[in-house]
Amino acid sequence: MYDIVTFGEAMVRLSPPYFHRLEQTRSLDVNVGGAELNVAVGVTRLGMKSAWVSKLPNNSLGYLIRNRAQECGVDCSHIVWSGYGRVGLYFLEFGASPRASSVLYDRAGSAISMVKPGEIDWVSIFSQAKHFHTSGITPALSASAAEVTMEALKAAKKAGCSVSYDLNYRKKLWTPPEAKKIQEPMMSEVDILITTEEDTNVVFGIKEKDYEAVAEKLAKVFNFKIVAITLREDLSVWRNNWTAIAYQDGKIFRDRKYEVEIVDRVGAGDAFTAGFLYGWLKMKDIEKGIQYGNAFAAIKHTIPGDLNWATLEEVEAQLKGAGLRISR
């Protein structure tokens, strides 16, 4: 039985070392990541059982992604292997104040963008699952990927799974009107919405006096059981404040604010999702979800790559007030 099943794209990440610009570098560091795979890895690191569903090309780059996921303990037995299409790439150029970090995508024609309805056996997958998670990146990949996302959401609900969805708006993939048109019908299948302080305004046009009011409005408009909003304050490129809030049944849940020194911020939102789902599913407690999500995300900022290699013990040490002295 899977605690969590996720569905989405994973890419190969290529980044110049030593803060080099892409046009300047002579080498590239190789990592693997993607929103839904990051979540699957995160919950597995915390001790849950996960499966990641995707479509990959039957070649060495496809195997690279599969191998990295399996190395982290994620079940990859439901991957659809394809004789056409490719693995998407993205190039991450690290900045430093006042120059922000930047991403260059090379992902058109990826195998997952060519996924078709009926290609994945959702009935079998969800018969052995408790919870399903996906994000707004997946339906942005193509019209057929959007169809399969809706197919998965409906199948998960029919099987009795709870469902979470990270809005995860990416302006390099689609426009706000496109994102709204495709995603609004999906929201009726979603129990938990996870989003940022900007994305709900961009996609759904919802803007209120504060984020607590935004969460409440989202819950009422779309009938979500829970809305979680991550909040990031950019003090500099490499120093941020991080926290999150959640709304359920008229009540707002808050947690401490973490000041983070950033090694790599990519995947921090996915780490929050993983920690939140761990606390909410394992302990049946939304407040624990916020606490574990925030601590797991805070630690992710200190770890290179998209995947979070933090441990449950490290998260719980943060919850108990871990200090900064070296651990010997």
N, C-alpha and C positions, 0 to 999 in steps of 0.2 A: 504494500500500500504506500503510495506517495503522499507525503504531507502537502507538497506543492508541485504543480506542473506549470511550466512557463512556455511561452511560444513567441519566437521572434528571431531576428537576424543577429548573427555575430560576425564580426569583421576582423581582419588582421590590421593591427595598428602599427604604423611605422613612424618613429619620432627621432629627430636629430638629437644627438647627445650634446651636453655642455652648452645648452641654450643657443646652438647654431640655428641660423635660418635655413629653410629647406634648400634655397639656391646656393647656400654656402657649404652645406655639409658634405662629408665624404663617406659617411656611414649612417645607418639607421638602426635603432633599437626595435626589436620585434615583440609585440604583445598581442593578446587576443582579448576581445571584449564586445559586448553588446548588451543593451539594457536588460533584456530578459535572462540572458545567460548570467549576467552579473548577479541578478537576484537569486537564480538557482544555485550558483556557487555560494553566495552569502548564507542562505538558509542551511546549506549543507555544512558549511564551516561551523555553524551554530548547533549542529547536531541533528538536523531534520533530514528526511529523505526527499530528494527532488528529482524531477525529470525535466529535461529541456527538449522541446520539440522544434525542429527547424527543417530546412531543406538546404543541402550542401552539394557542391559538385564532387563527383567521384574522382578526386585528384589529391595531390599532396597538400594543397592549402586547405582543402576540406578536412583532410585527416589531421592537419595541424590543429585546427579548431576543436575537432572531436577529441583529440588526444588531451588537449589542455583541459577541456571540460571533465573528461574522465579522470584525469589526474587529481582534480578537486573533488571527486566522488559523486559527480552528477551522472544520473542515468541518461545515456544517449541512444538507447535502443529504439527510440521512435523517430530518429532522424530519417528523412526521406533522402536517398542518394540519387543524384541526377547525372545524366550523361551530357547535359548541356548547362549553360549558365556558368557563373564564376563566383568566386568569393569576393565580396566587397572589401575595399581597402579604405583606410582613412589615415591621413597624415596629421600628426599633432605637433605643432611648433610651440614650444614653451616660451612664454614671454616673461618680462619682469617690469615692474612699474617704471615708466608710464605705458609700456607696450604690453597689451593683453596677449594671452595665449590665443592661438587660432587653430581651426580645424579645416582641412581641405579633404573633401570626399572624392573618392573614385569608386563608386558603388553601383553605377548603372549596369543593368543586365545581370544582376546577381541571381543565383539560383532561387533564393527565397522570394525574390520579386516575381518569379514565374510560377509560384505555387498555385495550384488550382483547387477549387472546391471538390470534395470527394477524394482527394489524394491522401488525406491523413485520416486514420481510423480513430476518430475522436471518441466514439462509443466505447471502444476497448480501452483507450487511455483513461478516460474519466471514470470507468467502472472500478478503477483501482486508485482513485485520487480523492483527496479531501478539499483541495483548494486550487484555483486556477488564476494565474497572473499573466497579463500582457500589458502592452503600452501603446501609446499613440504613434510610436515610430513604425510599428508593423503595418498598419493600414495605410501609412503614408508612402510605402514602397511602390505600390502599384494598385490598380483597380482589382486585380485578382487577389492580391494579398489582403486588401480590405474585405473582400467577400469571405475569404477563409477566416479572417479574424472574427467576423460576425458569426460564421458557422461554428467556430470554436466556442465563442461566448454562449451561444444558444445551447450547444451540446453540453457545456459545463453546467449550466443552470438546470437543464433537463435531467442530468445525472445527480443532481442534489449537491453539487460543489458550491462553496462560496467563491466569489469572484472579486479580484482587485484589478484596478486599471490605473496606470500612471499616465497622465495626459501627455507629458513629454513632448511638447511642441518643438519641431525643428523647422526653422524658416527656410533652410536650404533644401527641404524636401517637398513642402507645399505651402500654399497661401492660407491665411486665416479663414477666408470663406470656404475653401476646400476642406480644411480641417474640421470646421463646424458642420458642414453638410454631411460628411462621411461619419463623423463620430457621434453626433447627437442621437441618432437612432440606436447606437450601441449602448448608450448609457442606461437604458431600461434593463439591461442584463447585468449591471454592475452593482455590487454591494458596497465596495470600498473604493473611493476615488482618492488617489494620491497626486498632488500637483504642487506647483511652485507659486510664489507670490505674483508672477507675471502671466503664467500660461492661461489661467482661467479668464482673464480679461482679453487676451489675444484671441483665444478660440471661441469662448462663449459670450464675450462682451459683458461679463459680470465684474463690476467694480463697486466696492462699498467703502465706507468710512475706515474700516480696518479689516484685517484678515480674518478675525473672528466672525465678522458679519459676512464676509465672502464665503466662509465655510458653511455658515448657517443657510445662506441663500442657495448655495449649490445643493445642499441636502434637501431643501424644500422643493427646488425646481425639478430635480432629477430623482428624488426619492431614494437617495443613497442612505445606507445605514450609518456609514462613517465617512467623513472627509478629513484627510490629513494634508496639511500644507507645510512644506519645508521653507525655512526662512534663512536666507544668506545675506550677510552684510559684508561687502567688499571693503576691507580696510586698506588692502594693497593686493597685488596679484598673488602674493605668497602669504598673506595673513588675512583671515576671515573670521567673522563671528558666525556661528551656526546654531540653529535650534529648529523646532517644529511645534505646531499645535495640531490638535485633532478635535473634531466636533462629533458628538453622538447624542441623540435624544435631548436636544436643548442644552447640553452641557459642553463647555470648552475644557480641554485637557492641555496643560502646559508642562514644560520641562525646563531644566536649566539651560543656559546659553554656554556653548563651548567656544573658547577662543582657540582657533586651530592654526598651527604653522604648517603650511601646505608643502608636501612633497609632490603630490599628484591629486588633483581634485576630481578627475574624471571617474565616474562611478560612485561618487558619494551619495547622490540621490538614490541610486539603486541599493546601496548599502543601507540607507535609511529604510527603504521598503522591506528589505530582507529582515532587518532587526525588528521592524514594526510587526511584520507577519509572524515572526518567531514569538514575540511577546503576546500577541493577540491570539494566535492559534494554540500555543503551548500552555499559556497561563490564563486564557480566556479573560484577558484584562487589557483594555485599551490604554490605560495609564502605563502599564508595563510595556506595551507596544511602543509608545512614544519614548519611554526611557531607553529601552534597548535599541530602538531605531536611531535615536540621536547619538548614543554612545558608539554604536557600530559605525555610523557615518563619520563621526569625529575622528575615530581611529583610521578609517579609510583614507582620509586626507594625508596621512603620514606614510602611505604605502604606494610604491611605484606600480604603474599599470592600472588597468580597468578593474581587475578582480580584487576582492577584499580578502587578504590572507590573515586577518585578525582572528582571534580565538574567542570562544565563549568566556573563558577565564579572564581575558583582557577586558572584555566588555563589562563583566561583573565587577572587576577591580575598579573600573571607571565609575560605576554606579556607587561603589563604596568610598569614592574619593581618592583614587590612586594619585600618588605624588609624582614628581618629575625626576626624583633621584634615580640613579642607575640601579637596575635590578641585578643583584649578584647572587 
